Each structure stands twice: as C-alpha cells, then as structure tokens.
C-alpha cells in the first residue's frame, strides 16, 4: 500500500502538471483574443497570462521534477524559484499594464 507521503508527492506533481496545462490553455485563449482584436492591450494581457500561468508553472513543474529525480542538485533550487517568481512578476506587470493602457 502506498504511503501518505507517496500519495501526496503524486498529488503535488499532478496538480503542478495540471496547472501548467490549464495555464497554457488560458494563455492560448488570450492570444486568440489578441489576434481577433489586434490591440496592444490584448497582446499585453495574453503575454501576461501566459507568463503568469503556463511559463511560471512550467518552470516550477520541470524544475521540481528535475530536483526530485536528482538530475540537478539542490544548489539550483533557489535559482529555479527566482526564475519562476520572475515570470510571475512579469506576468502580473503585463496584466496590470493591459488594464491601465488605452489602445
């Protein structure tokens, strides 16, 4: 029988992968909106949503898998977290820009 720790690890990885996939879908739909309306604000919104969801979750997911499996050392945990937070920050800034710009 699986231990609670193994079940929790599986659940964490599954949710991270699911978040990456759903984030990619959200970013794609926002990009379709930009293509349909061809506005600068929609472009910023779609890029922001894509960075905030698909890219940030993707980096976090791949990084955690690489760390857990021992493909990369623990010394890379903080740089991976920094890159993830950077994409999240850029995404939020682009979304804020899209909400306050005209055009």
C-alpha positions in Angstrom: 0.0 0.0 0.0 1.2 3.5 -0.8 2.4 5.6 2.0 0.8 9.0 2.6 4.0 10.7 1.5 4.0 9.0 -1.8 0.3 9.8 -2.4 1.0 13.5 -1.5 4.0 13.6 -3.8 1.9 12.2 -6.7 -0.9 14.7 -5.9 1.6 17.6 -5.9 3.2 16.6 -9.2 -0.3 16.0 -10.8 -1.6 19.4 -9.7 1.6 21.1 -11.0 1.2 19.4 -14.4 -2.5 20.2 -14.5 -1.8 23.9 -13.7 0.8 24.0 -16.5 -1.7 22.6 -19.0 -4.6 24.8 -17.9 -2.3 27.8 -17.9 -1.2 27.0 -21.4 -4.9 26.9 -22.5 -5.7 30.2 -20.8 -2.7 31.8 -22.4 -3.6 30.4 -25.8 -7.2 31.7 -25.5 -5.9 35.2 -24.5 -3.6 35.1 -27.6 -6.6 34.2 -29.8 -8.4 37.3 -28.4 -5.4 39.4 -29.2 -5.3 38.0 -32.8 -9.0 38.7 -33.2 -9.0 42.3 -31.9 -5.4 43.2 -32.8 -4.9 45.6 -29.9 -1.8 46.4 -27.8 -3.7 45.8 -24.6 -4.8 42.4 -25.6 -1.3 41.5 -26.6 0.0 42.6 -23.1 -2.9 40.7 -21.4 -2.2 37.5 -23.4 1.6 37.7 -22.7 0.9 38.4 -19.0 -1.5 35.5 -18.6 0.9 33.2 -20.5 3.9 34.2 -18.3 1.9 34.0 -15.1 0.3 30.7 -15.8 2.0 28.4 -18.4 5.6 29.6 -18.2 5.8 30.1 -14.4 4.0 26.8 -13.7 6.0 25.0 -16.4 9.4 26.2 -15.0 8.3 25.2 -11.5 7.0 21.8 -12.6 10.0 20.9 -14.7 12.4 22.2 -12.0 10.7 20.2 -9.2 10.8 17.0 -11.3 14.5 17.5 -12.1 15.2 18.2 -8.4 13.2 15.3 -7.1 14.7 12.8 -9.5 18.2 14.1 -8.7 19.0 15.2 -12.3 20.1 18.6 -10.9 21.5 19.4 -7.5 19.8 21.3 -4.7 22.0 24.3 -5.3 19.7 25.0 -8.3 16.5 25.2 -6.1 16.8 28.9 -5.3 17.7 29.9 -8.9 14.7 28.0 -10.2 12.5 29.6 -7.6 13.9 33.0 -8.7 13.2 32.3 -12.4 9.6 31.2 -11.5 9.0 34.3 -9.5 10.4 36.5 -12.2 8.0 35.1 -14.8 5.1 35.5 -12.3 6.2 39.2 -11.7 6.5 39.9 -15.4 3.1 38.3 -16.0 1.4 40.4 -13.3 3.1 43.6 -14.5 1.9 42.9 -18.1 -1.7 42.3 -16.9 -1.6 45.5 -14.9 -0.3 47.3 -17.9 -3.1 45.9 -20.1 -5.7 47.1 -17.6 -4.4 50.6 -17.5 -3.4 51.3 -21.0 -5.5 52.6 -23.8 -5.4 51.1 -27.2 
